[in-house]
Amino acid sequence: MQLRLLLILLLVLAVSASVALPAFAQDGAATFKAKCAMCHGPEGQGKTGPALKGTSLTADQIVDLLTKGSDAKKPPHKKAMSTLSAADAKAVADFVKSLK
């Protein structure tokens, strides 16, 4: 009986944690506005950096660029954005892809 109760408790905790973890990731729009908008514009229209609105990059390519960097890009994207977690990078990529 105790083993069964323990298993149920562990299952409830695991489900709760899996639901709560995405909530810890930053909002993509807020992160974009704080870290990207100064170069790419608040609506992704471009400023000193290229326009991101309607980009042909996939969300996965954006995540890779943010988390790994690219030698083909100019700073700051030559290197990974070390202040961005993978979850935050995914949230930013999803926000960028939503820009129309």
Order of alpha helices (4+ residues) and beta strands (2+ residues): alpha-alpha-alpha-alpha-alpha
